[in-house]
Amino acid sequence: MHNNPQAVDFLDNMKSQFQEDGAGRYESFLGIMKDFRSNAIDTREVLVRVCGVLNGYPELVKGFNSFLPEGYQLEPSDPNRERDRIPSITINTPKETTVYPRDYRHNMTGSIPPRLLKSQYY
């Protein structure tokens, strides 16, 4: 994450939102950023993991977009629309558009879209 006032404001806002949550979401977010800075994960994996932390917090999702490279964007679902009652986030990248959590399975190695996993029947 950039070392600028906008980043500090974003983190402060996130921390205050998650204080009531108590689920360790803020610490999880910092861990994701640490993994990214150490090149342990790529931009796409950051997006998937951040969706896991920020899903259900549409304003934080929108705020996170300001730190993404060109061509990448997260779009939170609208909880006021009937079909969006279960929170989700659309992940737009230059190569694909997916929806978290619908298009992802979680396993020990991270989050992989199901179409990239080998079928257990092959």
DSSP file (Angstrom, degrees, kcal/mol; ACC not computed):
  #  RESIDUE AA STRUCTURE BP1 BP2  ACC     N-H-->O    O-->H-N    N-H-->O    O-->H-N    TCO  KAPPA ALPHA  PHI   PSI    X-CA   Y-CA   Z-CA
    1    1 A M              0   0    0      0, 0.0    66,-0.0     0, 0.0     2,-0.0   0.000 360.0 360.0 360.0 147.3    0.0    0.0    0.0
    2    2 A H        -     0   0    0      1,-0.1     2,-1.2    65,-0.0    65,-0.0  -0.313 360.0-126.1 -68.3 149.6    1.2    3.5   -0.7
    3    3 A N        +     0   0    0      4,-0.1    -1,-0.1     3,-0.0     3,-0.0  -0.697  68.9 111.7 -97.1  80.8    2.7    5.6    2.1
    4    4 A N  S  > S-     0   0    0     -2,-1.2     4,-2.2     1,-0.0     3,-0.3  -0.923  82.6 -97.4-145.3 167.4    0.5    8.6    1.7
    5    5 A P  H  > S+     0   0    0      0, 0.0     4,-2.6     0, 0.0     5,-0.2   0.849 120.8  56.8 -58.8 -35.0   -2.3   10.4    3.5
    6    6 A Q  H  > S+     0   0    0      2,-0.2     4,-2.3     1,-0.2     5,-0.1   0.912 108.5  47.0 -63.2 -41.6   -5.0    8.7    1.4
    7    7 A A  H  > S+     0   0    0     -3,-0.3     4,-2.6     2,-0.2    -1,-0.2   0.907 111.7  50.5 -66.0 -41.8   -3.7    5.3    2.5
    8    8 A V  H  X S+     0   0    0     -4,-2.2     4,-2.6     2,-0.2    -2,-0.2   0.921 111.1  48.8 -62.3 -43.9   -3.5    6.3    6.1
    9    9 A D  H  X S+     0   0    0     -4,-2.6     4,-2.6     2,-0.2    -2,-0.2   0.911 111.1  50.7 -60.9 -43.2   -7.1    7.6    6.0
   10   10 A F  H  X S+     0   0    0     -4,-2.3     4,-2.6     1,-0.2    -2,-0.2   0.938 112.3  46.0 -60.7 -47.4   -8.2    4.3    4.4
   11   11 A L  H  X S+     0   0    0     -4,-2.6     4,-2.8     2,-0.2    -2,-0.2   0.891 112.2  50.9 -64.7 -39.7   -6.5    2.2    7.0
   12   12 A D  H  X S+     0   0    0     -4,-2.6     4,-2.2     2,-0.2    -1,-0.2   0.923 111.8  47.7 -62.6 -43.6   -7.9    4.4    9.9
   13   13 A N  H  X S+     0   0    0     -4,-2.6     4,-2.2     2,-0.2    -2,-0.2   0.918 113.2  48.4 -62.5 -44.3  -11.4    4.0    8.4
   14   14 A M  H  X S+     0   0    0     -4,-2.6     4,-2.5     1,-0.2    -2,-0.2   0.928 110.2  51.4 -61.5 -46.0  -10.9    0.3    8.1
   15   15 A K  H  X S+     0   0    0     -4,-2.8     4,-1.0     1,-0.2    -1,-0.2   0.908 111.3  47.0 -60.5 -42.8   -9.6   -0.1   11.6
   16   16 A S  H  X S+     0   0    0     -4,-2.2     4,-0.6     1,-0.2     3,-0.3   0.887 112.5  50.2 -68.6 -37.3  -12.6    1.8   13.1
   17   17 A Q  H  < S+     0   0    0     -4,-2.2     3,-0.4     1,-0.2     4,-0.4   0.890 114.5  44.5 -63.9 -39.3  -15.1   -0.2   11.0
   18   18 A F  H  X S+     0   0    0     -4,-2.5     4,-1.9     1,-0.2     5,-0.3   0.570  90.2  83.1 -87.2  -9.0  -13.5   -3.5   12.1
   19   19 A Q  H  < S+     0   0    0     -4,-1.0    -1,-0.2    -3,-0.3    -2,-0.1   0.900  97.1  44.5 -59.3 -39.1  -13.2   -2.7   15.8
   20   20 A E  T  < S+     0   0    0     -4,-0.6    -1,-0.2    -3,-0.4    -2,-0.2   0.774 107.5  61.1 -74.6 -25.6  -16.8   -3.7   16.3
   21   21 A D  T  4 S-     0   0    0     -4,-0.4    -2,-0.2     1,-0.1    -1,-0.2   0.937  74.7-169.2 -68.7 -48.8  -16.3   -6.8   14.2
   22   22 A G     <  +     0   0    0     -4,-1.9    -3,-0.1     1,-0.1    -1,-0.1   0.600  49.6 117.0  69.6  11.7  -13.6   -8.4   16.3
   23   23 A A  S    S-     0   0    0     -5,-0.3    -1,-0.1     1,-0.0    -4,-0.1   0.312  88.5-108.6 -95.3   9.5  -12.9  -11.1   13.7
   24   24 A G  S  > S+     0   0    0     -6,-0.2     4,-2.1     3,-0.1     5,-0.1   0.730  72.9 141.1  73.8  20.6   -9.3  -10.0   13.1
   25   25 A R  H  >  +     0   0    0      2,-0.2     4,-2.5    -7,-0.2     5,-0.2   0.894  67.5  52.4 -64.9 -40.5  -10.2   -8.6    9.7
   26   26 A Y  H  > S+     0   0    0      1,-0.2     4,-2.3     2,-0.2    -1,-0.2   0.936 111.5  46.6 -61.8 -46.2   -7.8   -5.6   10.0
   27   27 A E  H  > S+     0   0    0      1,-0.2     4,-2.1     2,-0.2    -1,-0.2   0.876 110.7  53.5 -63.9 -37.5   -4.9   -7.9   10.9
   28   28 A S  H  X S+     0   0    0     -4,-2.1     4,-2.1     2,-0.2    -1,-0.2   0.918 107.8  50.6 -62.1 -43.0   -5.8  -10.1    8.0
   29   29 A F  H  X S+     0   0    0     -4,-2.5     4,-2.2     1,-0.2    -2,-0.2   0.930 109.6  49.7 -60.8 -46.1   -5.7   -7.2    5.6
   30   30 A L  H  X S+     0   0    0     -4,-2.3     4,-2.1     1,-0.2    -1,-0.2   0.876 109.2  53.1 -61.6 -36.6   -2.3   -6.1    6.8
   31   31 A G  H  X S+     0   0    0     -4,-2.1     4,-2.4     2,-0.2    -1,-0.2   0.883 107.0  51.8 -64.4 -39.0   -1.1   -9.7    6.4
   32   32 A I  H  X S+     0   0    0     -4,-2.1     4,-2.2     2,-0.2    -2,-0.2   0.931 110.6  47.8 -62.2 -45.8   -2.3   -9.7    2.8
   33   33 A M  H  X S+     0   0    0     -4,-2.2     4,-2.6     1,-0.2    -2,-0.2   0.874 110.5  52.3 -64.6 -36.5   -0.4   -6.4    2.1
   34   34 A K  H  X S+     0   0    0     -4,-2.1     4,-1.6     2,-0.2    -1,-0.2   0.926 109.2  49.4 -64.4 -44.5    2.7   -7.9    3.7
   35   35 A D  H  <>S+     0   0    0     -4,-2.4     5,-2.6     1,-0.2     6,-0.8   0.894 112.2  49.1 -61.1 -40.0    2.5  -11.0    1.5
   36   36 A F  H ><5S+     0   0    0     -4,-2.2     3,-1.8     1,-0.2    -2,-0.2   0.930 109.0  50.8 -65.9 -45.8    2.1   -8.8   -1.6
   37   37 A R  H 3<5S+     0   0    0     -4,-2.6    -1,-0.2     1,-0.3    -2,-0.2   0.813 110.4  50.2 -63.7 -28.5    5.0   -6.5   -0.7
   38   38 A S  T 3<5S-     0   0    0     -4,-1.6    -1,-0.3    -5,-0.2    -2,-0.2   0.336 115.3-117.8 -90.5   8.1    7.2   -9.6   -0.3
   39   39 A N  T < 5S+     0   0    0     -3,-1.8    -3,-0.2     2,-0.2    -2,-0.1   0.717  78.1 128.3  63.6  23.5    6.1  -10.9   -3.7
   40   40 A A  S   <S+     0   0    0     -5,-2.6     2,-0.3    -6,-0.2    -4,-0.2   0.752  76.2  24.5 -77.7 -24.2    4.6  -14.0   -2.0
   41   41 A I  S    S-     0   0    0     -6,-0.8    -2,-0.2    -9,-0.1    -1,-0.1  -0.958  79.3-126.9-137.6 156.5    1.3  -13.3   -3.9
   42   42 A D     >  -     0   0    0     -2,-0.3     4,-2.2    -3,-0.1     5,-0.2  -0.383  37.7 -92.4 -96.6 178.3    0.3  -11.5   -7.1
   43   43 A T  H  > S+     0   0    0      1,-0.2     4,-2.3     2,-0.2     5,-0.1   0.888 123.8  53.4 -58.5 -42.6   -2.2   -8.7   -7.7
   44   44 A R  H  > S+     0   0    0      1,-0.2     4,-2.0     2,-0.2    -1,-0.2   0.919 109.6  47.4 -61.3 -44.2   -5.0  -11.2   -8.6
   45   45 A E  H  > S+     0   0    0      1,-0.2     4,-2.6     2,-0.2     5,-0.2   0.861 108.4  56.3 -66.7 -35.2   -4.5  -13.1   -5.4
   46   46 A V  H  X S+     0   0    0     -4,-2.2     4,-3.1     1,-0.2     5,-0.3   0.945 106.9  50.5 -57.8 -46.9   -4.5   -9.9   -3.4
   47   47 A L  H  X S+     0   0    0     -4,-2.3     4,-2.2     1,-0.2    -2,-0.2   0.915 111.2  47.1 -59.5 -44.6   -7.9   -9.1   -4.9
   48   48 A V  H  X S+     0   0    0     -4,-2.0     4,-1.5     2,-0.2    -1,-0.2   0.934 115.8  44.3 -63.8 -46.0   -9.4  -12.5   -4.0
   49   49 A R  H  X S+     0   0    0     -4,-2.6     4,-1.3     1,-0.2    -2,-0.2   0.902 112.0  52.1 -67.1 -40.6   -8.0  -12.3   -0.4
   50   50 A V  H  X S+     0   0    0     -4,-3.1     4,-3.3    -5,-0.2     5,-0.3   0.882 105.0  57.2 -63.3 -36.9   -9.1   -8.7    0.1
   51   51 A C  H  X S+     0   0    0     -4,-2.2     4,-2.0    -5,-0.3    -1,-0.2   0.899 103.2  54.1 -59.3 -39.3  -12.6   -9.7   -1.1
   52   52 A G  H  < S+     0   0    0     -4,-1.5    -1,-0.2     1,-0.2    -2,-0.2   0.842 115.6  39.1 -62.5 -32.9  -12.7  -12.2    1.7
   53   53 A V  H  < S+     0   0    0     -4,-1.3    -2,-0.2    -3,-0.2    -1,-0.2   0.882 124.0  36.5 -82.6 -42.2  -11.8   -9.5    4.2
   54   54 A L  H >< S+     0   0    0     -4,-3.3     3,-2.4    -5,-0.1     7,-0.3   0.539  79.5 124.8 -94.5  -7.4  -13.9   -6.6    2.8
   55   55 A N  T 3< S+     0   0    0     -4,-2.0    34,-0.1    -5,-0.3    -4,-0.0  -0.326  79.0  26.7 -58.4 128.9  -17.0   -8.5    1.6
   56   56 A G  T 3  S+     0   0    0     32,-0.2    -1,-0.3    21,-0.1    -2,-0.1   0.360 103.4  88.2  97.3  -2.9  -20.0   -6.9    3.3
   57   57 A Y    X>  +     0   0    0     -3,-2.4     4,-2.0     1,-0.1     3,-0.7  -0.673  51.2 173.5-123.6  73.5  -18.3   -3.6    3.6
   58   58 A P  H 3> S+     0   0    0      0, 0.0     4,-2.4     0, 0.0     5,-0.2   0.812  75.4  54.1 -58.4 -35.0  -19.1   -1.8    0.3
   59   59 A E  H 3> S+     0   0    0      2,-0.2     4,-2.0     1,-0.2     5,-0.1   0.879 109.4  48.3 -69.0 -35.5  -17.6    1.5    1.2
   60   60 A L  H <> S+     0   0    0     -3,-0.7     4,-2.2     2,-0.2    -1,-0.2   0.895 109.7  53.0 -68.7 -38.7  -14.3   -0.1    2.1
   61   61 A V  H  X S+     0   0    0     -4,-2.0     4,-1.2    -7,-0.3    13,-0.2   0.942 110.5  47.3 -59.3 -47.1  -14.3   -2.0   -1.1
   62   62 A K  H  < S+     0   0    0     -4,-2.4     4,-0.5     1,-0.2     3,-0.4   0.895 111.6  50.9 -62.0 -40.2  -14.8    1.2   -3.0
   63   63 A G  H >< S+     0   0    0     -4,-2.0     3,-1.0     1,-0.2    -1,-0.2   0.853 104.1  58.0 -65.3 -35.0  -12.1    2.9   -1.1
   64   64 A F  H >< S+     0   0    0     -4,-2.2     3,-2.1     1,-0.2     4,-0.3   0.801  90.6  73.2 -65.9 -28.5   -9.6    0.1   -1.8
   65   65 A N  G >< S+     0   0    0     -4,-1.2     3,-1.7    -3,-0.4    -1,-0.2   0.799  82.2  69.3 -56.5 -30.0  -10.1    0.7   -5.6
   66   66 A S  G <  S+     0   0    0     -3,-1.0    -1,-0.3    -4,-0.5    -2,-0.2   0.649  99.5  49.8 -66.8 -11.8   -8.0    3.8   -5.4
   67   67 A F  G <  S+     0   0    0     -3,-2.1    -1,-0.3    -4,-0.2    -2,-0.2   0.413  89.9 102.6-103.9   0.3   -4.9    1.7   -4.7
   68   68 A L  S <  S-     0   0    0     -3,-1.7     3,-0.1    -4,-0.3     4,-0.0  -0.562  76.0-108.6 -87.7 148.8   -5.4   -0.7   -7.6
   69   69 A P    >   -     0   0    0      0, 0.0     3,-1.8     0, 0.0    -1,-0.1  -0.266  53.2 -74.6 -66.8 161.0   -3.5   -0.6  -10.9
   70   70 A E  T 3  S+     0   0    0      1,-0.3     3,-0.1    23,-0.0     0, 0.0  -0.276 121.1  30.9 -56.0 138.0   -5.2    0.5  -14.0
   71   71 A G  T 3  S+     0   0    0      1,-0.3     2,-0.4    -3,-0.1    -1,-0.3   0.314  99.6  98.9  93.9  -8.0   -7.5   -2.2  -15.4
   72   72 A Y    <   +     0   0    0     -3,-1.8     2,-0.3    21,-0.2    -1,-0.3  -0.925  43.0 157.5-114.3 136.4   -8.4   -3.6  -12.0
   73   73 A Q  E     -A   92   0A   0     19,-2.3    19,-3.1    -2,-0.4     2,-0.4  -0.972  29.4-146.7-157.9 143.0  -11.5   -2.8  -10.0
   74   74 A L  E     -A   91   0A   0     -2,-0.3    17,-0.2   -13,-0.2    -9,-0.1  -0.932  14.2-166.5-108.1 133.8  -13.7   -4.3   -7.3
   75   75 A E  E     -A   90   0A   0     15,-2.5    15,-3.0    -2,-0.4     2,-0.1  -0.951  11.7-146.0-123.1 110.9  -17.4   -3.7   -7.4
   76   76 A P  E     -A   89   0A   0      0, 0.0    13,-0.2     0, 0.0   -21,-0.0  -0.420  25.4-107.4 -72.4 150.3  -19.4   -4.5   -4.3
   77   77 A S        -     0   0    0     11,-2.7   -21,-0.1    -2,-0.1     3,-0.0  -0.312  31.9-111.1 -69.3 161.8  -23.0   -5.8   -4.6
   78   78 A D    >   -     0   0    0      1,-0.1     3,-1.9     9,-0.0     6,-0.3  -0.858  20.6-160.5 -98.6 108.2  -25.8   -3.5   -3.8
   79   79 A P  T 3  S+     0   0    0      0, 0.0    -1,-0.1     0, 0.0    -2,-0.0   0.637  88.3  66.1 -66.1 -11.4  -27.6   -4.8   -0.6
   80   80 A N  T 3  S+     0   0    0      4,-0.0     2,-0.4     3,-0.0     5,-0.1   0.611  85.6  84.2 -83.6 -12.3  -30.7   -2.8   -1.5
   81   81 A R  S X  S-     0   0    0     -3,-1.9     3,-1.4     1,-0.1    -4,-0.0  -0.760  82.8-130.9 -91.6 137.8  -31.3   -4.9   -4.6
   82   82 A E  G >  S+     0   0    0     -2,-0.4     3,-1.2     1,-0.3    -1,-0.1   0.882 106.1  50.0 -53.6 -45.9  -33.2   -8.1   -4.0
   83   83 A R  G 3  S+     0   0    0      1,-0.3     3,-0.3     2,-0.1    -1,-0.3   0.659 107.1  57.1 -72.4 -13.6  -30.8  -10.3   -5.9
   84   84 A D  G <   +     0   0    0     -3,-1.4    -1,-0.3    -6,-0.3    -2,-0.2   0.102  65.5 116.9-103.3  21.9  -27.8   -8.9   -4.0
   85   85 A R    <   +     0   0    0     -3,-1.2    -1,-0.2     2,-0.1    -2,-0.1   0.836  69.0  64.0 -62.7 -30.6  -29.0   -9.7   -0.5
   86   86 A I  S    S-     0   0    0     -3,-0.3    -1,-0.1     1,-0.0   -30,-0.1  -0.850 102.8-114.9 -91.0 119.6  -26.0  -12.0    0.0
   87   87 A P        +     0   0    0      0, 0.0     2,-0.3     0, 0.0    -2,-0.1  -0.228  47.0 161.2 -58.3 137.8  -22.9   -9.8   -0.2
   88   88 A S        -     0   0    0     -4,-0.2   -11,-2.7    13,-0.1     2,-0.4  -0.953  28.4-141.0-148.2 166.8  -20.6  -10.3   -3.1
   89   89 A I  E     -AB  76 100A   0     11,-2.5    11,-3.3    -2,-0.3     2,-0.5  -0.994  12.4-139.3-135.4 126.6  -17.9   -8.5   -5.0
   90   90 A T  E     -AB  75  99A   0    -15,-3.0   -15,-2.5    -2,-0.4     2,-0.7  -0.748  17.9-151.6 -83.6 128.4  -17.3   -8.5   -8.7
   91   91 A I  E     -AB  74  98A   0      7,-3.3     7,-2.1    -2,-0.5     2,-0.5  -0.903  11.2-168.8-105.8 113.3  -13.5   -8.7   -9.5
   92   92 A N  E     +AB  73  97A   0    -19,-3.1   -19,-2.3    -2,-0.7     5,-0.2  -0.903  13.9 163.2-104.8 125.4  -12.6   -7.0  -12.8
   93   93 A T        -     0   0    0      3,-2.7   -21,-0.2    -2,-0.5   -22,-0.1  -0.848  54.0-100.1-128.6 168.0   -9.1   -7.6  -14.1
   94   94 A P  S    S+     0   0    0      0, 0.0     3,-0.1     0, 0.0   -22,-0.1   0.783 122.9  38.6 -59.5 -24.4   -7.7   -7.0  -17.6
   95   95 A K  S    S-     0   0    0      1,-0.2     2,-0.3     0, 0.0    -3,-0.0   0.727 124.3  -3.9-100.0 -24.7   -8.0  -10.8  -18.3
   96   96 A E        -     0   0    0     -3,-0.1    -3,-2.7     2,-0.0     2,-0.4  -0.987  49.1-131.5-161.5 165.6  -11.3  -11.7  -16.6
   97   97 A T  E     +B   92   0A   0     -2,-0.3     2,-0.3    -5,-0.2    -5,-0.2  -0.998  33.8 165.8-126.6 125.9  -14.3  -10.8  -14.5
   98   98 A T  E     -B   91   0A   0     -7,-2.1    -7,-3.3    -2,-0.4     2,-0.5  -0.840  29.8-125.5-132.0 169.4  -15.3  -13.1  -11.7
   99   99 A V  E  >  -B   90   0A   0     -2,-0.3     4,-3.3    -9,-0.2    -9,-0.2  -0.980  30.6-113.8-123.9 126.2  -17.6  -12.8   -8.6
  100  100 A Y  E  4 S+B   89   0A   0    -11,-3.3   -11,-2.5    -2,-0.5    -2,-0.0  -0.852  93.9   6.0 -95.7 132.8  -16.5  -13.4   -5.1
  101  101 A P  T >4 S+     0   0    0      0, 0.0     3,-1.9     0, 0.0    -1,-0.3  -0.995 123.8  63.0 -92.7  -2.9  -17.5  -15.7   -3.4
  102  102 A R  T 34 S+     0   0    0      1,-0.3    -2,-0.2    -4,-0.0   -14,-0.0   0.856 108.5  40.8 -52.0 -44.5  -19.5  -17.4   -6.2
  103  103 A D  T 3< S+     0   0    0     -4,-3.3     2,-0.4    10,-0.1    -1,-0.3   0.278 105.3  79.8 -92.6  11.6  -16.6  -18.2   -8.5
  104  104 A Y    <   -     0   0    0     -3,-1.9     2,-0.4    -5,-0.2     7,-0.1  -0.942  50.0-167.8-128.7 142.2  -14.1  -19.3   -5.9
  105  105 A R  E     -C  112   0B   0      7,-1.3     7,-1.5    -2,-0.4     2,-0.5  -0.937  24.5-133.7-115.1 145.6  -13.3  -22.4   -3.8
  106  106 A H  E     +C  111   0B   0     -2,-0.4     2,-0.3     5,-0.2     5,-0.2  -0.849  33.6 157.0-103.7 135.6  -10.9  -22.1   -0.9
  107  107 A N  E >   -C  110   0B   0      3,-1.8     3,-1.7    -2,-0.5    -2,-0.0  -0.830  58.1 -80.8-142.0-176.7   -8.2  -24.6   -0.4
  108  108 A M  T 3  S+     0   0    0      1,-0.3     3,-0.1    -2,-0.3    -2,-0.0   0.751 125.2  51.2 -62.6 -24.6   -4.9  -24.8    1.4
  109  109 A T  T 3  S-     0   0    0      1,-0.3     2,-0.3     3,-0.0    -1,-0.3   0.428 120.1 -92.5 -96.3   2.5   -3.0  -23.1   -1.5
  110  110 A G  E <   -C  107   0B   0     -3,-1.7    -3,-1.8     2,-0.1     2,-0.6  -0.843  63.5 -32.5 123.6-161.9   -5.4  -20.1   -1.8
  111  111 A S  E     +C  106   0B   0     -2,-0.3    -5,-0.2    -5,-0.2   -63,-0.1  -0.877  55.6 177.3-105.7 121.8   -8.4  -19.2   -3.8
  112  112 A I  E     -C  105   0B   0     -7,-1.5    -7,-1.3    -2,-0.6     5,-0.1  -0.982  35.8-110.6-126.5 130.7   -8.7  -20.7   -7.3
  113  113 A P    >>  -     0   0    0      0, 0.0     3,-2.3     0, 0.0     4,-0.6  -0.353  31.9-122.0 -56.3 138.9  -11.6  -20.2   -9.6
  114  114 A P  G >4 S+     0   0    0      0, 0.0     3,-1.2     0, 0.0   -10,-0.1   0.826 109.9  63.8 -54.5 -34.8  -13.4  -23.6  -10.0
  115  115 A R  G 34 S+     0   0    0      1,-0.3     4,-0.1   -12,-0.2   -12,-0.0   0.682 102.4  51.1 -67.4 -13.1  -12.9  -23.7  -13.8
  116  116 A L  G <4 S+     0   0    0     -3,-2.3     2,-0.3     2,-0.1    -1,-0.3   0.572  93.2  89.4 -95.8 -11.8   -9.1  -23.8  -13.1
  117  117 A L  S << S-     0   0    0     -3,-1.2     2,-0.2    -4,-0.6     3,-0.1  -0.634  85.5-114.0 -83.0 142.9   -9.4  -26.7  -10.7
  118  118 A K        -     0   0    0     -2,-0.3    -2,-0.1     1,-0.1     2,-0.1  -0.550  36.5-108.3 -73.0 140.6   -9.1  -30.2  -12.2
  119  119 A S    >   -     0   0    0     -2,-0.2     3,-1.2     1,-0.1    -1,-0.1  -0.385  15.7-130.5 -67.1 146.3  -12.3  -32.1  -11.8
  120  120 A Q  T 3  S+     0   0    0      1,-0.2    -1,-0.1     2,-0.1    -2,-0.0   0.609 106.1  61.7 -72.5  -9.3  -12.2  -35.0   -9.3
  121  121 A Y  T 3         0   0    0      1,-0.2    -1,-0.2     0, 0.0    -2,-0.0   0.450 360.0 360.0 -96.6  -1.4  -13.6  -37.2  -12.0
  122  122 A Y    <         0   0    0     -3,-1.2    -1,-0.2     0, 0.0    -2,-0.1   0.460 360.0 360.0 -85.1 360.0  -10.8  -36.9  -14.5
